[in-house]
Amino acid sequence: MDKQQQIISTALSLFYKKGIHAVGINEILAVSGIAEKTLYKHFESKDALICACLVARDICFNAWLKKYVYNLVLC
């Protein structure tokens, strides 16, 4: 997993557990083990990270949905 994906994965996990407003950048950095400079290299702000998390979640959900619907059609 590359650094960007690691940040997104960590942020998604924390956002789901605690809520977006309750999780700060410092907590994401501490849990992910990523340096602050690296985080800001990939995301200009927490809002940009939140948007990236939503895109990643959307991609995962749509992949799951396509697989689910495809399995229904075959049955």
Wavefront OBJ file of the C-alpha trace (Angstrom):
o trace
v 0.000 0.000 0.000
v 1.432 3.380 -0.925
v 1.517 6.329 1.476
v -1.542 8.031 0.003
v -3.623 4.869 0.306
v -2.321 4.323 3.835
v -3.447 7.807 4.844
v -6.879 7.322 3.246
v -7.322 3.909 4.848
v -6.372 5.201 8.286
v -8.579 8.272 7.943
v -11.575 6.217 6.792
v -11.209 3.873 9.738
v -10.963 6.720 12.238
v -13.796 8.700 10.627
v -16.112 5.687 10.863
v -15.172 4.971 14.483
v -15.243 8.526 15.846
v -16.804 10.813 13.267
v -15.180 13.276 10.907
v -15.333 16.222 13.295
v -13.837 14.270 16.200
v -10.720 13.180 14.270
v -7.884 15.615 13.761
v -4.949 15.502 11.398
v -2.573 14.791 14.296
v -4.515 11.655 15.207
v -4.436 10.441 11.614
v -0.678 11.038 11.544
v -0.130 9.210 14.838
v -2.179 6.160 13.862
v -0.857 5.918 10.302
v 2.771 6.583 11.199
v 3.002 9.004 8.287
v 4.957 12.253 8.580
v 3.020 15.514 8.456
v 4.989 16.670 5.413
v 4.021 13.480 3.556
v 0.340 13.928 4.392
v 0.352 17.500 3.115
v 2.254 16.400 -0.004
v -0.782 14.301 -0.923
v -3.611 16.377 0.596
v -3.641 20.142 0.959
v -6.102 20.083 3.861
v -8.328 17.890 5.999
v -11.181 18.733 3.627
v -9.148 17.414 0.683
v -8.480 14.225 2.652
v -12.179 13.866 3.440
v -13.002 14.208 -0.276
v -10.400 11.556 -1.140
v -11.921 9.269 1.491
v -15.388 9.756 0.018
v -14.099 8.940 -3.473
v -12.346 5.816 -2.186
v -15.483 4.714 -0.327
v -17.595 5.338 -3.416
v -15.274 3.200 -5.545
v -15.420 0.341 -3.023
v -19.193 0.554 -2.687
v -19.770 0.609 -6.436
v -17.488 -2.400 -6.922
v -19.433 -4.276 -4.232
v -22.773 -3.255 -5.756
v -21.769 -4.358 -9.257
v -20.634 -7.711 -7.909
v -23.858 -8.103 -5.901
v -26.103 -7.215 -8.840
v -24.110 -9.450 -11.179
v -24.576 -12.373 -8.768
v -28.343 -11.707 -8.613
v -28.604 -11.788 -12.379
v -26.800 -15.133 -12.558
v -29.034 -16.810 -9.971
l 1 2 3 4 5 6 7 8 9 10 11 12 13 14 15 16 17 18 19 20 21 22 23 24 25 26 27 28 29 30 31 32 33 34 35 36 37 38 39 40 41 42 43 44 45 46 47 48 49 50 51 52 53 54 55 56 57 58 59 60 61 62 63 64 65 66 67 68 69 70 71 72 73 74 75
